[in-house]
Amino acid sequence: MFHFKSQCLALGAILFPSAVVFAQQSADSQLLSEVQVAAPKYPQKLNQTGKVVSIISRAQLDQMTGKSLAEVLQSQVGISVNGARSAPGSNQEIYVRGANTGHVLLLIDGFPVNDPSHISQVMDWNLLDISSLERIEILKGGQSTLYGSDAMAGVINLVTQKPSSKQVQGKVQIQVGSIGELNTTAQVRGSIAKNLWNIQVRDFISQGYSAAKDTMGTFEKDGFRQQQVHVGWSRPIGEKSWLDVYYQWNANKSNLDAGPYADEKDYTAKANSSSLRMQYQYKGDHLTWYLRAFHEVIHREFTNDSTFIAANAWTNFSHSTYEGKSQGLEWYGKWSLGREFVLLAGTEYRYQNTLQSDYSISAYGRYDSPSLAPEKANQSIWATYATVQKNWDMGGIEMGTRWNKSSNFGDFTTFTINPYVFLTKSWKLFANVNSGFKVPSLYQLYSPYGNSVLKPELGTTLEFGLSIAKPAWSARIVGFQNSVKDGIVFQSKNVDPYGQYVNVSKQNTQGIEVEGGYRKGSFNSTLNYTFLDGNLTNKFAGKDSTYSSLIRRPAHALVLNLGYQINAKWQVSLLHHWQARRTDFVYDEALFSVVSKELKPYVWAEIQSSYQVNKHVQFNLLIKNLYNQAFVESYGYSTQPMNLLLAFKYQW
């Protein structure tokens, strides 16, 4: 949403540089070299950088109606989402290039989004939805120089739909599903004088099925409900300035189970978030600068009532409350220095705190865990960053650095170096060396298991790649290695509180990403393959223990998508996603220890078809798990059976 009206090709306030775009190409797609992205944080042609990004357009998202955000990301190269194909409301873990789930930064319109009350500070991905998005940007590699904490393995930016310059424009969409789903979305946007506005509301209900694997046929269905409100407002301020304001409210309610193969009939979770984001932009002849601010609050509650007590329950009743607050202020500018030199520099301040409390009741009475209060559990970080980019006819280079000052652990820096060269007009060779960091979470610092002397996790990414972009087809191959030091893990102890978070972990992950797309006439196809290999080393009491870091992450994944435009109104596509075997770790109560469980390979298939009746009416059909495969994402939990979703959309 943060843009000038004249910048019709800009992709939002902060989008990402790319070597080449992949996904189903729409019929009106431009030559890839002419597509503009903000590289970095300002509009720039796609062929003027060598960083690795994938773009999912609004046209492609329209063809994914019925999918969650996690399901959309699951089919992208280098990304694995554990829980994407489990029961609605299930815990979802996003892994980019095999890195830990907390090592990917989520952005909405370029603003960082996280949950300070979570152990890893990650946002509950169930709170997010694709219906309000204009596009999705996926940037790989360590990107902390521009984007700060958590951007160690990648950045995912959700670009929301912008207010319309038309007087009134809107749509209503109703979707029903065979597992008891009803999804209703309404959007109206338009303009009054110089004011552009956008309002969208959504209500999603799913009767669902048992989240835990039901081996007896007696488990209850675990339902899920989500409600959302999005409001946007934009207007010019004079001839060279623009103001954008965006408000978002999300709420979820879901039923939970007691654990693997364990039903629970009165365990519920509630979550809601409220976000306010603002940006002021000034565009001059040689300088464009931005002033941005955000305020976000998230609240989560978990209640396990005493009406039903699971067989493995330690307590008869429990209630937990988690609240996190994030705030930020940023200024940055882009200077055109002549001779194809561009300087980007900025400074930002981020603050977060959390309030946490929980208690339980058992045969021994009531127990209240030590609470966390915002007066103690808070942290801030101030940063200044700068990058310089130089482009030639034969290629270019970008270099930058970021200085960070934390309220907890002092100063540290990150860097990025990104050269690229054109071998021909279409072939590009590129390399990236960059670093990233993740600050400890407030729980890791201040909980009973916290450690106030924790240092940030630090990572370095090295990648080399080759890409080709033609009007009809495109391809890219990237080899990469990610290294993380000072990783934070939980160390058990024999004295109260029987554990503490410490910086003792080293993780190395390497792999290859291969992807390509082809279009001829009415036919289009995409293919991607990911290979991963990684290990994790923890050092306790002077002894090293090394094992595979690919927990719940496949070493091999292959995705093939075939699409065909039958006529001007009717389109159909078929997707196959193969995942190799994975390893899960669960706690065995009989052995009082954690044991490994092998998860078998599986093939996920889905068929999608859309029919455009006229310019106002469209129908969309999606069949998931086409072969009705029984597979496992997490040990002891169920996954989606074959199910059908039918959507009706009316727009004006």
Secondary structure as GFF3:
##gff-version 3
##sequence-region A 1 652
A	DSSP	three_ten_helix	32	34	.	.	.	ID=ss1
A	DSSP	beta_strand	36	38	.	.	.	ID=ss2
A	DSSP	beta_strand	43	45	.	.	.	ID=ss3
A	DSSP	three_ten_helix	46	48	.	.	.	ID=ss4
A	DSSP	beta_strand	53	56	.	.	.	ID=ss5
A	DSSP	alpha_helix	58	62	.	.	.	ID=ss6
A	DSSP	alpha_helix	69	74	.	.	.	ID=ss7
A	DSSP	beta_strand	79	82	.	.	.	ID=ss8
A	DSSP	beta_strand	93	96	.	.	.	ID=ss9
A	DSSP	three_ten_helix	101	103	.	.	.	ID=ss10
A	DSSP	beta_strand	104	108	.	.	.	ID=ss11
A	DSSP	beta_strand	111	113	.	.	.	ID=ss12
A	DSSP	three_ten_helix	125	127	.	.	.	ID=ss13
A	DSSP	beta_strand	133	140	.	.	.	ID=ss14
A	DSSP	alpha_helix	144	147	.	.	.	ID=ss15
A	DSSP	beta_strand	154	160	.	.	.	ID=ss16
A	DSSP	beta_strand	168	177	.	.	.	ID=ss17
A	DSSP	beta_strand	181	192	.	.	.	ID=ss18
A	DSSP	beta_strand	195	209	.	.	.	ID=ss19
A	DSSP	beta_strand	222	237	.	.	.	ID=ss20
A	DSSP	beta_strand	241	256	.	.	.	ID=ss21
A	DSSP	beta_strand	267	283	.	.	.	ID=ss22
A	DSSP	beta_strand	287	304	.	.	.	ID=ss23
A	DSSP	beta_strand	317	338	.	.	.	ID=ss24
A	DSSP	beta_strand	341	362	.	.	.	ID=ss25
A	DSSP	beta_strand	365	368	.	.	.	ID=ss26
A	DSSP	beta_strand	378	392	.	.	.	ID=ss27
A	DSSP	beta_strand	395	406	.	.	.	ID=ss28
A	DSSP	beta_strand	410	422	.	.	.	ID=ss29
A	DSSP	beta_strand	427	438	.	.	.	ID=ss30
A	DSSP	alpha_helix	442	446	.	.	.	ID=ss31
A	DSSP	beta_strand	457	469	.	.	.	ID=ss32
A	DSSP	beta_strand	473	492	.	.	.	ID=ss33
A	DSSP	beta_strand	499	520	.	.	.	ID=ss34
A	DSSP	beta_strand	523	540	.	.	.	ID=ss35
A	DSSP	beta_strand	543	548	.	.	.	ID=ss36
A	DSSP	beta_strand	556	565	.	.	.	ID=ss37
A	DSSP	beta_strand	570	579	.	.	.	ID=ss38
A	DSSP	beta_strand	582	588	.	.	.	ID=ss39
A	DSSP	beta_strand	593	599	.	.	.	ID=ss40
A	DSSP	beta_strand	602	612	.	.	.	ID=ss41
A	DSSP	beta_strand	617	624	.	.	.	ID=ss42
A	DSSP	beta_strand	643	651	.	.	.	ID=ss43
###
